């Protein structure tokens, strides 16, 4: 959870009030606010003004509280979409008044895209383009050019109805609205007028089904014999994905050069492509068998598209066909359609990452699993595998009961 603290760094009269925003180990931003106070009126321990009976000090304290609330709301809107650092914090405190910044919603998406390039992953930038084109089609349908300040409750209602008529899934519509809000908050931080109703726009958070391969299903895949070399290679890449919890952009680039041995433990050490984080994963017994097939080498490299095609056939031949809830792309409508399908049809290269996290959750400390998956917070990790804080509490209660039984 993010923490916000105010402090002063000078004994000048008056002194500038600074703010520091932190969350975990990855976010630590500091900047000078536009608020001033005399040092003898400031409580260093509380990080607040003292002597609140003084009317001027009381007003300043209220302004700081409002500032803190607004900053926290902005942080919750931008986290996961924007790079949260001191530059971001300074932009929040002093939005730019640059007249070249567009107020047109579609045009601002281009500005947003350029400002984030190099700071976020290509997948995040792709979302900006996809949502921009969706808004363009919506504008054509209502024959109106939208301004950023037009994104209000009325916009939400008409945009939702348009998307429903076009056959978009409820979850897709909710994600689009949340992304549009993020862009609008970014515009507000840069001095662009937004609707006073922006914060009131709420959407339901639709959770996608958590689709993963159980340990038993992974064993069925591992024991299946394939005469076709492409299927055999794809099966081995699928096992590697399930045993390392990495994204396809990482595990398909594994080579024997990344393997090192420390204290008789075989490890794979690399830099994650998406997060740029140094990552070390252990080579499990199941993964070691895959490497031994090729004298310590990884399988032949293939494209992610070809891998996704082949592993569906691999799982079908291995009998991974239990009825499973999920979404499949309708080639005629080019839309994802939710339903119940044989499980092998829902298998993609990403299923390995989710399988690792889900299968090993509860067997090993969550912190150790997160060191492999590189989730920033336990909450993100639990959401990823479809668990809640309640599930953690139940698990802890179960462990306590076992301990009491032993006594």
Long-range contacts (C-beta under 8 A, 24 or more apart in sequence): 2-27, 2-72, 2-75, 2-76, 2-79, 4-68, 4-71, 4-72, 5-47, 6-33, 6-47, 6-48, 6-64, 6-68, 7-44, 7-47, 8-37, 8-39, 8-42, 8-44, 10-39, 11-39, 12-39, 13-38, 13-39, 14-38, 15-39, 15-42, 17-42, 17-64, 19-67, 19-71, 19-89, 19-93, 21-71, 21-75, 21-84, 21-89, 23-75, 23-79, 23-84, 23-377, 24-376, 24-377, 26-376, 27-84, 27-85, 29-84, 29-85, 29-86, 29-88, 29-89, 30-86, 30-89, 31-86, 31-89, 31-90, 31-93, 32-93, 33-67, 33-93, 34-93, 34-94, 35-60, 35-63, 35-64, 35-67, 73-199, 74-185, 74-189, 77-181, 77-182, 77-185, 78-182, 78-185, 78-186, 81-120, 81-124, 81-179, 81-182, 82-116, 82-119, 82-120, 82-182, 82-186, 83-116, 83-119, 83-120, 91-189, 91-190, 92-189, 95-188, 95-189, 95-190, 95-191, 96-190, 96-191, 97-191, 98-190, 98-191, 101-187, 101-190, 101-191, 101-192, 103-147, 103-148, 103-149, 103-187, 103-192, 103-193, 104-145, 104-146, 104-147, 104-148, 105-135, 105-146, 105-147, 105-148, 105-150, 105-151, 105-180, 105-183, 106-132, 106-135, 106-136, 106-139, 106-145, 106-146, 108-148, 108-183, 108-187, 108-192, 109-135, 109-183, 112-183, 112-186, 112-187, 115-186, 121-274, 123-274, 127-179, 128-179, 128-183, 131-176, 131-179, 131-180, 131-183, 134-163, 134-176, 135-180, 137-166, 138-162, 138-163, 148-184, 148-187, 148-192, 148-193, 148-194, 149-192, 149-193, 149-194, 149-195, 150-195, 151-180, 151-181, 151-184, 151-194, 151-195, 151-198, 151-201, 152-195, 152-197, 152-198, 152-201, 153-197, 153-200, 153-201, 156-201, 156-203, 167-333, 167-335, 168-335, 169-206, 169-327, 169-335, 169-336, 169-337, 169-338, 170-204, 170-206, 171-206, 171-208, 172-336, 173-203, 174-203, 174-204, 174-205, 174-206, 177-201, 177-203, 178-203, 207-386, 208-326, 208-327, 209-324, 209-325, 209-326, 209-386, 210-354, 210-358, 210-385, 210-386, 211-324, 211-326, 211-343, 211-346, 211-347, 211-351, 211-354, 212-351, 212-354, 212-355, 212-358, 212-359, 212-385, 213-242, 213-315, 213-320, 213-347, 213-351, 213-352, 213-355, 214-355, 214-359, 215-359, 217-315, 217-318, 217-320, 218-242, 218-286, 218-355, 218-359, 220-318, 220-319, 220-320, 221-314, 221-315, 221-318, 221-320, 222-286, 222-289, 224-314, 224-317, 224-318, 226-314, 226-317, 230-302, 230-306, 230-310, 231-310, 231-313, 231-314, 231-317, 233-299, 233-300, 233-302, 233-310, 234-302, 234-306, 234-307, 234-310, 234-311, 234-313, 234-314, 235-311, 235-314, 236-290, 236-293, 236-299, 237-299, 237-302, 237-307, 237-311, 237-349, 238-307, 238-311, 238-314, 238-315, 238-349, 238-351, 238-352, 239-286, 239-287, 239-290, 239-352, 240-287, 240-290, 240-298, 240-299, 240-352, 241-349, 241-351, 241-352, 241-353, 241-355, 242-286, 242-351, 242-352, 242-355, 242-356, 242-359, 243-283, 243-284, 243-286, 243-287, 243-352, 243-356, 244-268, 244-281, 244-287, 244-352, 244-356, 244-372, 245-281, 245-352, 245-353, 245-356, 245-357, 245-369, 245-372, 245-373, 246-272, 246-279, 246-281, 246-352, 246-353, 247-272, 247-273, 247-274, 247-350, 247-353, 248-304, 248-307, 248-349, 248-350, 249-273, 249-274, 249-304, 250-274, 250-279, 251-352, 252-301, 252-302, 252-304, 252-307, 253-301, 254-298, 255-297, 255-298, 256-291, 256-296, 256-297, 256-298, 259-283, 259-296, 272-374, 275-374, 277-374, 279-372, 279-374, 280-371, 281-372, 304-349, 307-349, 308-348, 308-349, 311-347, 311-348, 311-349, 312-344, 312-345, 312-347, 313-344, 315-343, 315-344, 315-347, 316-342, 316-344, 320-344, 320-347, 354-384, 354-385, 357-381, 357-384, 357-385, 358-385, 358-386, 361-385, 361-387, 362-395, 366-392
